[in-house]
């Protein structure tokens, strides 16, 4: 490979890559040379290239506002004792496929790991749905809401409230990647939310669900008719909650029994057995 100064001796030994120099070529306007300067990589100076455009059109307009969320997706937490929430899709029912596994964890006190990068839930929510219109299109959504207004701590052999909960974090909703799909598609086989990830980073850019550590949470699953998604009025919505899916978010497992149960039940816990780490909560 040739060095530039070998090909162009007139450049001298001090040759380096850089913006065009106005003095080197009188045909190159100084204003354009100025446009190559990057005093700040985040805000490159390109005004000289846009001099014919007014300042206002250079700025991207804000995206149009989304239609208001239905009540089921609002910010109020759902009562943990109720097996179902808002239900405006007549005849639609949802069942928790891995209910027995959730009940086993719930009897001990389910804990879910949250990390800055995001950690998958285990157990994951896996449901079956019936009663949908086979031809209509639906979206499956999942969010996680606080169960109460308390912060918790592991005290000896059990979880106990230890004060007031932290201020509520931004509400996020996970949209199942198959959405929107026909009712026939959703009813064909169980629907898994195993890709949901939990994080404690308020600056998370990946859309993971943001939670506080040492707080109790409840997953909610929602069905929305896709035909009405972009309308100012939402169509039928059904929301479901399963009391056995409540959990406490942690950055490290507190209850040794939960650690043992996760290793025994989680097929992806091989890394946990070998080096004490696991990429699934």
C-alpha positions in Angstrom: 0.0 0.0 0.0 1.3 3.5 -0.9 1.4 6.3 1.6 -0.2 9.5 0.2 3.0 11.4 0.4 4.7 8.8 -1.8 2.1 9.4 -4.5 1.9 13.1 -4.0 5.4 14.4 -2.9 4.3 18.0 -3.1 2.1 17.4 -0.1 5.2 17.1 2.1 5.7 15.0 5.2 3.0 16.8 7.1 0.3 15.4 4.9 -2.9 14.4 6.8 -6.5 13.8 6.0 -8.7 16.8 6.6 -11.2 19.2 5.1 -10.4 20.9 1.8 -8.4 24.0 2.2 -9.8 27.1 0.4 -6.3 28.4 -0.4 -5.2 25.3 -2.1 -7.8 25.5 -4.9 -9.3 28.9 -5.8 -12.3 27.1 -7.4 -13.4 25.7 -4.0 -15.6 28.3 -2.2 -14.5 29.0 1.4 -18.1 28.6 2.6 -18.2 25.0 1.5 -14.9 24.3 3.2 -16.4 25.6 6.4 -19.2 23.1 6.1 -16.7 20.2 6.6 -15.7 21.4 10.0 -17.0 19.3 12.9 -16.3 21.2 16.1 -18.9 19.0 17.7 -19.6 15.5 16.3 -23.1 15.6 17.6 -24.0 18.9 15.8 -22.1 19.1 12.5 -22.1 22.6 11.0 -24.0 22.2 7.7 -25.6 25.7 7.4 -23.6 26.6 4.4 -25.1 23.7 2.4 -28.7 24.7 3.5 -28.3 28.5 3.0 -31.2 28.5 0.5 -33.6 27.0 3.0 -35.3 28.9 5.8 -34.3 27.8 9.3 -37.8 26.4 10.3 -38.0 23.8 7.5 -34.6 22.4 8.4 -36.0 21.0 11.6 -38.0 17.8 11.5 -41.5 18.2 12.6 -42.7 16.4 15.8 -44.5 13.1 15.1 -48.3 13.3 15.1 -49.9 12.5 18.5 -51.1 8.9 19.0 -54.7 8.3 19.9 -55.4 8.1 23.6 -54.8 4.7 25.2 -57.9 2.7 26.2 -58.6 2.6 30.0 -57.0 -0.8 30.2 -53.6 0.6 29.2 -53.8 3.6 31.5 -51.5 4.3 34.4 -53.6 3.0 37.2 -52.5 -0.4 38.5 -54.9 -3.3 38.3 -56.2 -4.9 41.5 -54.0 -7.9 42.1 -56.9 -10.0 43.4 -58.9 -9.8 40.1 -58.2 -12.6 37.6 -59.4 -10.3 34.7 -59.5 -6.6 34.0 -61.4 -4.5 31.4 -63.2 -6.8 29.0 -64.9 -5.4 26.0 -64.4 -8.2 23.5 -67.4 -10.5 24.2 -66.7 -14.2 24.3 -62.9 -13.8 24.4 -61.1 -15.7 27.2 -57.4 -16.1 28.1 -55.8 -18.9 30.0 -52.3 -19.1 31.5 -50.6 -22.1 29.8 -47.8 -22.5 32.4 -50.0 -21.7 35.4 -48.6 -24.6 37.4 -45.0 -23.4 37.0 -46.1 -19.8 38.0 -47.9 -21.2 41.1 -44.8 -23.1 42.1 -42.7 -19.9 42.0 -45.5 -17.9 43.6 -45.7 -20.2 46.6 -42.0 -19.3 47.3 -42.2 -15.7 46.3 -41.3 -15.0 42.6 -38.3 -12.8 42.0 -37.3 -11.3 38.6 -33.8 -10.0 37.9 -33.6 -6.6 36.4 -30.4 -5.2 34.8 -29.2 -2.1 32.9 -29.0 -4.1 29.7 -32.3 -5.9 30.2 -33.1 -9.4 31.5 -35.8 -11.8 30.2 -38.4 -13.0 32.6 -38.6 -16.6 33.9 -41.1 -17.9 34.0 -42.4 -16.0 31.0 -46.1 -15.4 30.4 -47.4 -18.0 28.0 -51.1 -17.9 27.3 -53.8 -19.4 25.1 -56.7 -17.4 23.7 -60.2 -18.4 22.5 -63.2 -16.6 21.2 -61.5 -14.3 18.7 -62.9 -13.6 15.2 -60.7 -15.7 13.0 -60.7 -13.0 10.2 -60.2 -9.9 12.4 -56.8 -8.7 13.2 -55.6 -8.2 16.8 -52.5 -7.0 18.7 -51.2 -8.7 21.8 -49.7 -6.4 24.3 -48.1 -6.8 27.7 -47.2 -4.3 30.4 -46.1 -4.5 34.0 -47.7 -2.4 36.7 -47.0 -1.9 40.5 -49.1 -4.0 42.8 -49.0 -1.5 45.7 -47.3 1.6 46.9 -44.6 -0.1 49.0 -40.9 -0.9 48.7 -39.8 -4.3 49.9 -36.8 -5.9 51.5 -35.8 -9.5 52.2 -36.0 -9.9 56.0 -34.6 -13.3 57.1 -36.9 -15.7 55.4 -39.6 -13.6 53.8 -40.3 -10.3 52.0 -41.6 -7.4 54.1 -42.7 -3.8 53.2 -39.9 -1.4 54.1 -41.3 2.0 53.2 -42.9 4.0 50.5 -42.5 3.0 46.8 -40.2 5.0 44.5 -42.0 7.4 42.1 -43.6 5.6 39.3 -41.4 5.1 36.2 -42.4 5.8 32.6 -45.1 3.3 31.5 -44.1 1.1 28.6 -46.0 -1.5 26.6 -44.4 -4.6 24.9 -46.1 -5.4 21.6 -45.9 -9.0 20.6 -43.8 -9.3 17.4 -46.5 -11.2 15.6 -48.9 -8.2 16.0 -51.1 -7.5 14.2 -52.3 -11.0 13.2 -55.6 -12.6 12.6 -57.6 -14.2 15.3 -57.0 -17.6 13.6 -53.3 -17.1 14.0 -53.4 -16.2 17.7 -55.8 -19.2 18.5 -53.7 -21.7 16.5 -51.1 -22.2 19.3 -50.1 -20.7 22.7 -48.7 -17.1 22.6 -45.4 -16.6 24.4 -44.0 -13.4 25.8 -40.6 -14.9 26.5 -38.8 -12.0 24.7 -40.0 -9.4 27.2 -37.0 -7.8 29.0 -36.9 -6.0 32.3 -34.5 -3.1 33.0 -33.7 -0.7 35.8 -32.3 1.9 33.4 -34.5 5.0 33.0 -32.4 5.9 29.9 -33.0 2.5 28.2 -33.2 3.0 24.4 -34.4 -0.5 23.5 -38.0 -0.4 24.7 -37.5 -2.7 27.6 -39.9 -2.4 30.5 -38.5 -0.1 33.2 -38.9 -1.2 36.8 -37.6 -0.2 40.3 -35.7 -2.8 42.2 -37.3 -4.2 45.4 -40.9 -3.4 44.3 -43.8 -5.8 43.6 -45.2 -5.9 40.1 -48.0 -7.5 38.2 -47.9 -8.3 34.4 -51.1 -7.5 32.4 -51.9 -8.9 29.0 -54.1 -6.9 26.5 -55.8 -7.7 23.3 -56.7 -4.8 20.9 -58.5 -5.0 17.6 -56.0 -3.8 15.1 -58.6 -2.4 12.7 -59.2 0.5 15.2 -55.5 1.1 16.2 -55.0 4.3 14.2 -58.5 5.6 14.9 -59.2 8.3 17.4 -61.4 5.7 19.1 -60.1 2.3 20.1 -62.1 -0.7 19.2 -62.6 -3.7 21.4 -60.1 -4.2 24.2 -59.7 -7.1 26.6 -57.2 -7.0 29.5 -56.2 -10.0 31.7 -54.3 -10.4 34.9 -53.3 -13.6 36.7 -52.6 -13.2 40.4 -50.0 -16.0 40.4 -47.7 -13.9 38.1 -46.9 -11.2 40.6 -43.2 -10.9 41.4 -40.6 -8.7 43.2 -37.9 -7.1 41.0 -34.4 -7.6 42.3 -30.8 -7.0 41.0 -29.7 -10.2 42.7 -31.8 -13.1 44.1 -32.5 -12.8 47.8 -34.3 -16.0 48.5 -32.0 -19.1 48.1 -35.1 -21.3 47.3 -35.9 -19.1 44.3 -32.3 -19.5 43.0 -32.6 -23.3 43.3 -36.0 -23.3 41.7 -34.9 -21.2 38.7 -31.9 -23.5 38.2 -34.1 -26.6 38.3 -36.9 -25.3 36.1 -35.1 -23.0 33.7 -33.7 -24.8 30.6 -31.4 -21.8 29.9 -29.9 -21.8 33.4 -26.7 -23.7 32.3 -24.6 -20.5 32.6 -26.0 -20.1 36.2 -24.8 -23.5 37.1 -21.3 -23.0 35.7 -20.4 -19.5 36.6 -23.2 -18.1 38.7 -24.7 -16.0 35.9 -27.8 -16.4 33.9 -29.2 -14.4 31.0 -32.8 -15.3 31.8 -34.4 -13.9 34.9 
